[in-house]
Amino acid sequence: MDDTPVPVDDPKPQGKGRPTPKRRDAEGKRRQFVSAPKDRKEAYRQMRSKQAAERDKARRGMLAGDERYFPARDKGPARKFARDWVDSRRLPSQYFLPFSLLILLATWVPWPAEIRAQVLNIVIAVGWPIMMIGVLFTSVYVAWKMKRLVAEKLPNESTKGVGFYAAMRALQIRKLRFPPPQVLPGGRPVPVKK
């Protein structure tokens, strides 16, 4: 029997297989060429272009529904729930602005004198009061309902301001709401545009 030791392949290789780079070489690779502005005008131009790029990125993020780019008033699960709840319904208060424009246009039309008196009477005595009562009741209902639903469905979230937030969103024309609606009336998600 032979007692000569058998060489065993060492599972751990010795060293890293390359020499350690010198510090000046490693630092030189990390350095990037930075061009300092020549004067104040150039510095101001660079700053404006950088800010414009940041604003554009934030705007695209908001339009895509990325909550990181939302202002503080729109952040959080309670506000998202309120937005989706309002956007999934057709509420009378969202027609406030178009109805106001219609009433304003009706008063500007050069009607004959007897018709103009009737139009103004209808607008002042019937149109405006009905519109204002509808907006008031819808806003109170939306605010009350939203506070109740948030407290029920999101018990760990604060209900402070969420009712007012939902009521103000319900007053806006759907196409002009910002952040843009993520759901269609009826609750279906908004189709992704390609």
N, C-alpha and C positions, 0 to 999 in steps of 0.2 A: 504494500500500500504506500502510495506516494504522499508525503506530508508537505509538499510544496504549496504555498498559498495560491489560490486562484484569484486573479484580479477581478474585482467587482466594479461594474460601471457605476460611478457616483451619480445618483439621481439629481444632485444639485450641481449645476455647472459653476465653475469658479470664474468670477469677474462678470462684466456685462458685455464683453465681446468687442468693445470699442474704447478708445482712450477718452478720458474726461476732457471736455473742451475747456479752453482757457476762458477766464471770466470776460475778458474784453471781447472775445469772439461771440460768447453767448449773449452778452448785452448788446452787441452790434446787431445781432439778428432780431432782437426784440424791438429795437428802435425803429420808429417810422418817421419819414420825412414830414415835417410840419412847416407849412409856409406861413410865416407871420404876415399879417396885413401890412401893406406899405404905408398906409395913412389911415386917418380916422374914417374917411368915406368908405374905404375898402373893408375896414373892420365892421362898420355899420351894415354894409351890403352882405357880408358873410353872416352876421348875426340875424339879419332879416330872412335870408334864405334858409337858415337852420330853423328858425321859428316857424316859417311857412311850412317846411317839411314836417315838423312836429305837429302842427295844427291839422295838416292834411291826413297824417297818420291817425290822429285822434278822431277826426271826422269820419274816416273810413271805418274805424273801430266802432264808433257809435252807430253808424248806419248798419253795420253787420250785427249789432246787438251785443257786442263785447262789453260787459259791465265794467271792465277795468278803465274804460275811457269815458264812462258816464260822469256827469257832475254829481256832487254829493247828494243832491236832492233826489236823484233817480236810482241810487244804489240800494241794494239790499233785497232780501227775498220778499219782504212785505210790499215794497214798491213795485217789484216785478209782478207779484200776484195782483196788485191793484191795477196795473197797466193792462195785464191780460184779461182781467174781469171786465174792465171798461171797454176794451177793444173788441171783446167777443159779443157785445150787445149794441143794438141801435137804440140810443137814448134820445128823448126829445131835445135835450139841451144841446146836442151836437149840431142841431139845425138853427141855433140862435143867430150865428153870424150870417148865414145865407138869407134867413128870414129878415134880419135887420137890413141887409142890403136891398132886398126886394121892396121893403117898406120905404126905404130912402129913395129908391128909384121911382116908386109910385108917386111920391110927393113932388118929384122934380119934373114929371111929365107935364107939358103945357096943356092941361085939359081945358075944355070950355068952363066958364065960371060956375055954372050950376053943378057940373060933374065934379069939378075940383073941390067944391065944398063938401060933396058927398064922400069923395075919396078921403079927404082929410078927416072927416068925421068918423069914417070907418076905421082909418088908421089909428087915430088918437083914442077913440072910444072903445074900439074892439080889438084891433090888432096888437097894439103895444101891451095892454093889460093881459091879454091871453098869453102872449109870449113871455112876459115877465113872470107871471104866476107859474107857467110851465117850467121855466128855468129854475125858479126858486124851489118848487116842489121836487124837481128832479135832482137838484144839487143836494138838498137836505136828505133825500132818500138814498142817494149814492154814498154820501158821507157816512150816514148811519149804518147802512148795509156793509160798507167796506170795513168799518171799525169792528163790527160784529164778526164778520167772516175772518178777518185777520186774527182776532183774538181766539177764534175757534180753531182755525186750521194751522196757525203758526203761533202757538202759545208762548214761545220764548222770544218773540219779536215785539218790539214796542209799537203801539198803535198811535203814538203821537204824530199828528200831522198827516197820517195816511188817508183819512177821510177827506180832508181838504185837497190833498194831492189828487185823489180819484175824481172829486167833483170838478176840479179845474181841468183835468184831462178830458172829462166828459163834455166840457164846453167847447173844446177845440174841434175844428173840422178834421175828420179822420185823416185826410191826405197831408195835413200840416202838423200832425202830432209828432213830437220829438221827445224821446227816441221813437223811431217808427214802430208801428204795431207789428207784433210777432204772430198774432192770430187774426183770422178773419171773423166777421160777424157769424155767429153760430159755433165758434170754438175751433174750427179747423186751422192748422198752422198755415202761415203765409208761404206760398210756393217760393222756392229759391230761384232768383234770377240768374241766368247764365250769361 
